[in-house]
Amino acid sequence: MNDQTPIAAWIGWDWADQHHDLFLESADGKTERIRLPHRPEKLHAWFKDLGQRFQQRPVVLCMEACLSALLSILLEYPFLRLYLVNPKCLTRFRQAMRPSGSKSDDLDCQLACQLAKSHAALLNQFVAQDPVTQELAQWVSYRRDLVNERAAVANKLTATLKLYYPLALELLQNDTTTELAADFILKYPTLAAVQEAPLHRVRQFFLGHSCRLTEGLEKRLAQIAPSAPVSTQAHWNNPHSFMACALADQLKALGDRIDQIEERIAVVAALHPNAPLAKSVPGAGPALEPRLMAALGTRPESLPSAEALAVRSGVAPRRIQSGNTCLIQKRWAKPQFEHQTWIEFAQHSTLRCAWAKEFLEVKIKSGKTYYTAVRALAYKWMRIIHACWEKGEVYDEAKYLKALARHGSQYSPKTEAKA
């Protein structure tokens, strides 16, 4: 659709779980108030009629940013120009227009319509990513949710074992997130169970889970026989052992699902256009590479500069200036998962990249806190990766080191400087 096509109408949308309130203003100045039920068939029918009514000409729709099923419905109609604004933006706009503090759904959708009509130049139009990026973004986000859930269950299991079976934590080296831990608890749920089993059977159990027969393992196994139980009372051990087995079952199920989702992520990531770039940067690995692909996407118009990427992800600081006062602060409002992606990548890059490690050390020596230094490193990586993305190139470590040496950068690795 040509961007020069005149706008046919503006819509302010106030969404809810049960229904949606709309305020529509057409180009000829006529206004309508509409309430739609939150049912997919009703919404699709209304949008089809809307497209026919305005001959598929552009219709601007402004609403609060959301991750509901409504967004997937809106993206099916190319004549819509979407503006998904921060709820705080609409709240402040309403407070400016209604100093009395009055609020209603009808008023909110009307003000959303007015905001898009009068101040569209100050807002960012929503640009949908390609289907591969959208699918990959969902997969990596759900993987993180499952990993966090596994960590929470593992912490509960650790707390339960401390109450009645501390020897299990010693045998597992305090790592209760693995399949080994879940299988061990299910096979030997109490101290009495592991003490009654022959020692060579317990040893075979660990060897069967790919544990090497080391001196440390033998020392841990030698602690089984002389260990004393926390309590010999059944009313204490039975409930805790039951709960430990229930948590172990959850760990096994979560572990299987995480393995499945990682296989699917690998398949989708292999199809992404940014796969070569993500694989070329040091320290990303199989977990962070797909997250970097999803963070970049494939639509350059949505990220015209590295600064826009840093602002969107919350890595770039914000400036508060008034008169002679200027205050630099980190951004509190940010997409947390995308922010974590860049921060975690910056941390991992220091393990594989000499100049990144030197950059972090120089920042810390200059008085910066560790997190501030990591955030600065993430911003630097954003500028590098965005430049490679624009040029359609992959990251070349040797080329970048030569550029650092050519400019006499203080972040050039010490080994390079001596050479």
C-alpha positions in Angstrom: 0.0 0.0 0.0 1.3 3.4 -0.9 2.2 5.5 2.1 0.8 8.6 0.3 -2.7 7.1 0.2 -5.0 9.4 2.3 -6.2 8.0 5.6 -9.8 6.9 5.5 -10.5 6.8 9.2 -9.0 6.8 12.7 -10.0 4.3 15.4 -9.4 4.5 19.2 -9.6 1.1 20.8 -10.1 0.3 24.5 -9.8 -3.5 24.9 -10.9 -5.8 27.7 -11.4 -9.5 28.3 -15.2 -9.5 27.6 -15.7 -6.6 25.1 -14.0 -3.8 23.2 -15.0 -0.1 23.1 -14.2 1.8 19.9 -14.4 5.4 18.8 -14.2 5.8 15.0 -13.8 9.1 13.1 -13.9 9.0 9.4 -12.0 11.4 7.1 -15.3 13.3 6.5 -15.6 14.1 10.2 -18.3 11.6 11.1 -17.9 9.8 14.4 -19.2 6.5 15.7 -19.1 4.7 19.1 -19.0 0.9 18.8 -18.9 -2.0 21.3 -17.7 -5.4 20.0 -17.8 -8.7 21.9 -14.4 -10.4 22.4 -15.2 -13.2 20.1 -12.9 -14.0 17.1 -15.7 -14.5 14.6 -17.4 -11.2 15.5 -14.1 -9.3 15.3 -13.1 -10.8 11.9 -16.6 -10.1 10.5 -16.4 -6.5 11.6 -12.9 -5.9 10.2 -14.0 -7.4 6.9 -16.9 -5.0 6.7 -14.6 -2.2 7.7 -12.2 -2.9 4.8 -15.1 -3.1 2.3 -16.6 0.1 3.7 -13.4 2.2 3.1 -12.3 0.3 -0.1 -9.2 -1.1 1.7 -7.8 2.4 2.2 -5.5 3.0 5.2 -7.3 3.0 8.6 -5.3 4.1 11.7 -5.9 2.1 14.8 -4.5 3.3 18.2 -4.7 1.1 21.3 -2.7 0.2 24.4 0.2 -2.2 23.8 -0.9 -5.8 24.6 0.1 -9.4 24.0 -3.5 -10.7 23.7 -5.0 -12.7 20.8 -6.4 -9.4 19.5 -3.0 -8.5 18.0 -2.9 -11.6 15.8 -6.4 -10.7 14.6 -5.4 -7.2 13.7 -2.3 -8.3 11.7 -4.5 -10.2 9.3 -5.8 -7.0 7.8 -3.1 -5.1 5.8 -5.2 -1.9 5.5 -4.8 -1.2 9.3 -2.0 1.0 10.5 -1.4 0.1 14.1 -0.1 2.3 16.8 0.5 0.3 20.0 1.2 2.9 22.7 2.4 2.5 26.3 -0.5 2.6 28.7 1.3 5.4 30.6 1.2 7.5 27.4 -2.6 7.3 27.2 -2.9 7.9 30.9 -0.9 11.1 30.8 -2.7 12.2 27.7 -6.1 11.7 29.5 -4.8 13.6 32.5 -3.7 16.5 30.3 -7.1 16.6 28.5 -9.2 15.9 31.7 -7.5 17.6 34.7 -10.6 16.7 36.7 -9.5 13.0 36.6 -12.7 11.7 35.0 -12.2 8.3 33.3 -14.4 5.9 31.3 -14.0 3.4 28.5 -15.8 5.7 26.1 -13.4 8.6 27.0 -10.3 6.4 26.7 -11.1 5.2 23.2 -12.0 8.7 22.1 -8.7 10.1 23.4 -6.8 7.2 21.8 -8.4 8.2 18.5 -7.5 11.8 18.9 -3.9 10.9 19.9 -3.4 8.9 16.7 -5.0 11.6 14.5 -3.3 14.6 15.9 0.1 13.3 17.1 0.9 10.3 14.8 4.2 11.9 13.9 5.3 11.6 17.6 4.3 7.9 17.8 6.0 4.8 16.4 3.9 2.8 14.0 3.9 -0.9 14.8 5.9 -3.0 12.3 5.1 -6.7 12.3 8.0 -9.0 11.9 8.1 -11.9 9.4 6.4 -15.2 10.5 9.7 -16.9 11.2 10.8 -14.2 13.6 7.4 -14.1 15.3 7.5 -17.9 15.8 11.1 -17.9 17.0 10.4 -15.1 19.5 7.6 -17.1 21.0 9.7 -20.3 21.2 12.6 -18.6 23.0 10.3 -16.7 25.3 8.5 -19.9 26.3 11.8 -21.7 26.7 12.9 -19.1 29.3 9.6 -19.5 31.1 10.1 -23.3 31.3 13.6 -22.9 32.5 12.5 -20.4 35.2 9.8 -22.9 36.2 12.3 -25.7 36.5 14.5 -23.5 38.6 11.6 -22.7 40.9 10.7 -26.5 41.3 14.4 -27.3 41.9 14.6 -24.7 44.7 11.5 -26.3 46.3 13.1 -29.7 46.0 16.3 -28.4 47.6 14.3 -26.9 50.5 12.4 -30.1 51.0 15.5 -32.3 51.0 17.2 -30.1 53.6 14.3 -30.9 56.0 14.7 -34.7 56.0 17.4 -35.9 53.5 20.5 -33.6 53.4 22.7 -36.5 52.2 20.9 -36.4 48.8 22.1 -32.8 48.3 25.7 -33.9 49.0 25.5 -36.8 46.6 23.9 -34.5 43.9 26.4 -31.7 44.6 23.5 -29.4 45.4 22.3 -29.5 41.8 18.6 -30.4 41.7 17.8 -29.1 38.2 19.0 -32.2 36.3 17.4 -35.4 35.2 19.9 -37.2 37.5 18.5 -35.5 40.5 14.9 -36.3 39.6 15.7 -40.0 38.9 17.8 -40.3 42.1 15.0 -39.0 44.3 12.4 -41.3 42.7 14.7 -44.3 43.1 16.0 -43.5 46.6 13.4 -41.2 48.2 14.8 -41.6 51.8 18.1 -42.1 53.5 17.0 -45.6 54.5 16.3 -46.5 50.9 19.8 -45.5 49.7 21.5 -47.2 52.7 19.6 -50.5 52.2 20.7 -50.6 48.5 24.1 -52.2 47.7 26.8 -49.7 47.2 27.7 -51.0 43.8 24.1 -50.5 42.7 24.2 -46.8 43.7 27.5 -46.5 41.9 26.0 -48.0 38.8 23.1 -45.6 39.0 25.5 -42.6 38.8 27.6 -44.2 36.0 24.3 -44.9 34.1 23.7 -41.1 34.1 27.0 -40.3 32.5 28.8 -39.5 35.8 32.5 -40.2 35.7 33.9 -42.5 38.4 36.1 -39.9 40.0 37.7 -39.7 43.5 35.1 -37.1 44.4 32.2 -39.4 43.5 33.8 -42.2 45.6 34.1 -39.9 48.6 30.5 -38.9 48.3 29.4 -42.5 48.1 31.5 -43.4 51.1 29.3 -41.0 53.2 26.2 -43.1 52.7 26.8 -45.8 55.3 27.8 -43.6 58.3 25.2 -41.0 57.7 22.5 -40.5 60.3 18.9 -39.5 59.5 17.4 -36.2 60.5 14.6 -38.1 62.1 13.5 -41.8 62.2 9.8 -40.9 62.7 7.5 -41.8 59.9 5.3 -38.8 60.5 8.2 -36.6 59.6 9.8 -38.6 56.7 6.7 -39.8 54.9 5.2 -36.4 54.0 8.5 -34.9 52.9 9.5 -37.9 50.8 6.2 -37.8 49.1 6.6 -34.1 48.3 10.1 -34.7 47.1 8.9 -37.4 44.7 6.1 -35.1 43.4 8.7 -32.4 42.7 11.0 -34.9 41.0 8.1 -35.9 38.7 7.6 -32.2 37.8 11.3 -31.8 37.1 11.3 -34.8 34.7 8.3 -33.4 32.8 9.8 -29.9 32.6 13.1 -31.3 31.5 11.5 -33.3 28.7 9.5 -30.3 27.5 12.6 -28.1 27.6 14.5 -30.6 25.4 11.6 -30.6 22.9 11.3 -26.9 22.7 15.1 -26.6 22.2 14.8 -29.0 19.2 12.1 -26.8 17.7 14.0 -23.6 18.3 17.0 -25.2 16.5 14.8 -26.0 13.5 13.2 -22.6 13.2 16.5 -20.7 13.9 18.1 -22.5 11.0 15.6 -20.9 8.7 16.1 -17.3 10.0 18.0 -14.9 7.7 20.1 -13.6 10.7 21.4 -17.1 11.6 24.9 -16.5 10.1 25.3 -13.2 11.9 24.2 -14.6 15.2 26.5 -17.6 14.9 29.5 -15.3 14.1 29.5 -13.3 17.3 31.5 -14.8 20.1 29.9 -16.1 23.3 26.3 -16.5 22.1 25.9 -20.2 21.9 22.8 -22.3 21.1 20.7 -20.6 23.8 21.4 -16.9 23.0 21.8 -17.1 19.2 18.1 -17.6 18.5 17.3 -14.9 21.0 19.6 -12.4 19.2 17.9 -13.3 15.9 14.5 -12.6 17.4 15.6 -9.4 18.9 16.9 -8.1 15.6 14.1 -9.4 13.4 14.2 -8.8 9.6 12.6 -5.4 9.2 15.2 -2.7 9.1 12.5 0.0 9.1 11.6 -1.0 12.6 15.2 -0.3 13.8 16.7 2.5 11.8 19.7 2.8 14.0 21.6 1.0 16.8 20.4 3.8 19.2 16.8 2.9 18.4 17.6 -0.8 19.2 19.3 0.2 22.5 16.4 2.5 23.5 13.8 -0.1 22.7 15.5 -2.8 24.7 16.2 -0.5 27.6 20.0 -0.8 27.4 20.6 2.8 26.5 20.2 5.2 29.5 17.6 7.9 29.6 18.4 11.6 30.0 16.4 14.0 32.2 17.4 17.6 31.5 15.9 20.8 32.8 17.7 24.1 32.7 21.3 23.5 34.0 20.4 20.1 35.5 21.1 17.0 33.5 20.5 13.5 35.0 21.4 10.2 33.4 19.5 7.2 34.7 18.9 3.6 33.6 15.6 2.8 32.0 13.1 1.1 34.4 10.4 0.6 31.8 11.7 -1.9 29.2 10.9 -5.3 27.7 12.6 -7.4 30.3 13.2 -10.5 28.2 14.8 -8.6 25.3 16.9 -6.5 27.8 18.1 -9.8 29.4 19.1 -11.1 26.0 21.6 -8.3 25.4 22.9 -8.2 28.9 23.4 -12.0 29.1 25.1 -11.9 25.7 27.5 -9.2 26.8 28.4 -11.1 29.8 29.1 -14.3 27.9 31.1 -12.5 25.2 33.8 -11.6 27.8 34.5 -15.3 28.1 35.3 -15.7 24.4 36.3 -12.2 23.2 39.5 -10.5 24.4 38.5 -7.0 23.6 35.1 -7.4 25.3 36.9 -8.6 28.5 39.3 -5.6 28.3 36.3 -3.2 27.7 34.6 -4.5 30.9 37.8 -4.2 32.9 38.5 -0.7 31.8 35.0 0.4 32.7 35.2 -1.1 36.1 38.6 0.4 36.8 37.2 3.8 35.9 34.7 3.6 38.7 31.7 2.1 37.0 29.6 -0.6 38.7 29.7 -4.1 37.2 26.1 -3.8 35.8 26.7 -0.4 34.3 29.9 -1.7 32.6 28.0 -4.7 31.2 25.2 -2.5 30.0 27.8 -0.3 28.2 29.4 -3.4 26.6 25.9 -4.5 25.5 25.4 -1.1 23.9 28.7 -1.4 22.1 27.8 -4.9 20.8 24.5 -3.4 19.5 26.3 -0.9 17.4 28.6 -3.6 16.0 25.9 -6.1 15.3 23.5 -3.4 13.9 26.2 -2.3 11.5 26.8 -5.8 10.3 23.1 -6.3 10.0 22.7 -3.2 7.8 25.6 -4.3 5.5 24.5 -7.9 5.3 27.8 -9.1 6.7 28.8 -11.4 9.6 31.0 -10.3 12.5 34.7 -10.7 11.8 36.8 -10.6 14.9 40.1 -10.1 13.1 38.7 -7.2 11.2 37.4 -5.5 14.3 40.7 -6.0 16.2 42.6 -4.3 13.3 40.1 -1.4 13.5 40.7 -1.0 17.2 44.5 -1.0 16.8 44.3 1.4 13.9 42.4 3.9 16.0 44.5 3.3 19.1 41.6 2.2 21.2 42.1 1.7 24.9 39.9 -1.4 24.6 42.3 -3.1 22.3 43.4 -6.4 24.0 46.7 -6.2 25.8 48.2 -9.0 23.7 47.4 -7.0 20.5 49.0 -3.9 22.0 52.2 -5.8 22.8 52.4 -7.3 19.4 
